[in-house]
């Protein structure tokens, strides 16, 4: 028994079969490209757009939220600056009112002191006038008594002592 096997024919492919296989693959490739490639490409592009749209919307919302947050921070800072300015203005106004009240009070005190000095001066002048008038009256009385009496030196001495005693007693 002899075995007749063509090993070389079995190992090497047949050229006609290889060409037919290549042509069949090329036809399948062209068919797939012509009829399947564009719809598949469109399908994947639509799917990518469906996935991409929420991502873009989320990014836009995040940017809008960030802008709103920055605006809110700016408004808060502006409000803080306004509040600080109002507080400082109030403090300045309060200090001005305080200074005005102190100044007005000081003016009133100065006027009261001036009035008191004027009253004291008036009272002093009045007392001096009254005292002068009393001294004149006492001197007149003393002079009348001296004129009435023609007395000795002891009587004059006694009259002067009475005069001084009257002046000191008021």
C-alpha positions in Angstrom: 0.0 0.0 0.0 1.3 3.0 -1.0 0.3 6.2 0.0 0.2 8.9 -2.5 -0.2 12.1 -0.8 0.6 15.3 -2.4 1.9 17.2 0.6 3.3 20.0 -1.4 0.0 20.7 -3.1 -1.7 20.6 0.2 0.7 23.1 1.8 0.7 25.6 -1.0 -2.6 27.3 -1.7 -4.1 27.4 -5.1 -3.5 30.8 -6.8 -7.1 30.8 -8.2 -8.5 30.2 -4.8 -6.5 33.0 -3.3 -7.5 35.5 -6.0 -11.2 34.5 -5.6 -10.9 34.9 -1.9 -9.3 38.3 -2.3 -11.9 39.4 -4.8 -14.7 38.2 -2.5 -13.2 40.1 0.4 -12.8 43.2 -1.8 -16.4 43.0 -2.9 -17.6 42.5 0.7 -15.4 45.5 1.8 -16.8 47.7 -1.0 -20.4 46.6 -0.3 -19.9 47.3 3.4 -18.3 50.7 2.6 -21.1 51.6 0.1 -24.1 50.5 2.1 -23.0 50.2 5.8 -20.2 52.6 6.4 -22.2 55.9 6.0 -25.2 54.7 8.1 -22.9 53.3 10.7 -20.8 56.4 10.8 -24.0 58.5 11.0 -25.3 56.2 13.8 -22.1 56.6 15.8 -22.1 60.4 15.2 -25.7 60.6 16.5 -24.8 58.5 19.5 -21.8 60.7 20.2 -23.9 63.8 19.8 -26.5 62.4 22.3 -23.8 61.7 24.8 -21.9 65.0 24.1 -25.1 67.2 24.4 -25.7 66.6 28.1 -22.0 67.0 28.8 -21.9 70.3 26.9 -25.1 71.4 28.8 -23.5 70.4 32.1 -20.4 72.4 31.2 -22.6 75.4 30.2 -24.6 75.2 33.5 -21.4 74.9 35.5 -20.0 78.0 33.7 -23.3 79.9 34.3 -23.3 78.8 37.9 -19.7 79.9 38.3 -20.5 83.3 36.7 -23.6 83.6 39.0 -21.5 82.7 42.0 -18.9 85.3 41.0 -21.6 87.9 40.5 -23.1 87.1 43.9 -19.6 87.3 45.5 -19.2 90.7 43.8 -22.6 91.9 45.0 -21.8 90.7 48.5 -18.4 92.5 48.4 -20.2 95.6 47.1 -22.8 95.4 49.8 -20.1 94.9 52.4 -18.2 98.0 51.1 -21.5 100.0 51.1 -22.2 98.8 54.7 -18.7 99.8 55.8 -19.0 103.2 54.1 -22.4 103.7 55.8 -20.9 102.7 59.1 -18.0 105.1 58.6 -20.3 107.8 57.5 -22.5 107.2 60.5 -19.5 107.3 62.8 -18.3 110.6 61.2 -21.8 112.1 61.5 -22.1 110.9 65.1 -18.6 112.3 65.9 -19.7 115.6 64.2 -22.9 115.7 66.3 -20.9 114.9 69.4 -18.4 117.6 68.6 -21.2 120.1 67.9 -22.9 119.3 71.2 -19.7 119.6 73.1 -18.9 122.9 71.4 -22.5 124.2 72.1 -22.2 123.0 75.7 -18.8 124.7 76.0 -20.3 127.9 74.6 -23.2 127.8 77.1 -20.8 127.2 79.9 -18.7 130.1 78.7 -21.8 132.3 78.6 -22.8 131.2 82.0 -19.4 132.0 83.4 -19.4 135.4 81.7 -22.9 136.1 83.1 -21.7 135.0 86.5 -18.6 137.2 86.3 -20.9 140.1 85.1 -23.3 139.5 88.0 -20.4 139.3 90.5 -19.0 142.6 89.0 -22.4 144.2 89.2 -22.9 143.0 92.8 -19.4 144.1 93.7 -20.0 147.6 92.1 -23.4 147.8 93.9 -21.9 146.8 97.2 -19.1 149.3 96.7 -21.7 152.0 95.9 -23.7 151.1 99.0 -20.6 151.0 101.1 -19.5 154.3 99.7 -23.0 155.7 100.4 -22.9 154.3 104.0 -19.4 155.7 104.6 -20.6 159.1 103.3 -23.7 158.9 105.5 -21.6 158.0 108.5 -19.0 160.7 107.8 -21.9 163.2 107.4 -23.3 162.1 110.8 -19.9 162.3 112.3 -19.4 165.7 110.9 -22.8 166.8 112.2 -21.9 165.5 115.6 -18.6 167.3 115.5 -20.2 170.5 114.5 -22.8 170.3 117.3 -20.4 169.7 120.0 -17.8 172.0 120.8 -15.9 169.8 122.9 -12.4 169.1 124.0 -9.8 166.9 122.4 -11.1 163.9 124.4 -14.5 164.4 122.9 -13.0 164.5 119.4 -11.1 161.4 120.1 -14.3 159.7 121.4 -16.2 160.8 118.3 -13.5 159.4 115.9 -13.6 156.1 117.8 -17.4 156.0 117.5 -17.0 156.8 113.8 -14.6 153.9 113.2 -16.7 151.6 115.3 -19.8 152.6 113.2 -17.9 152.0 110.0 -16.6 148.6 111.0 -20.0 147.5 112.3 -21.5 148.5 108.9 
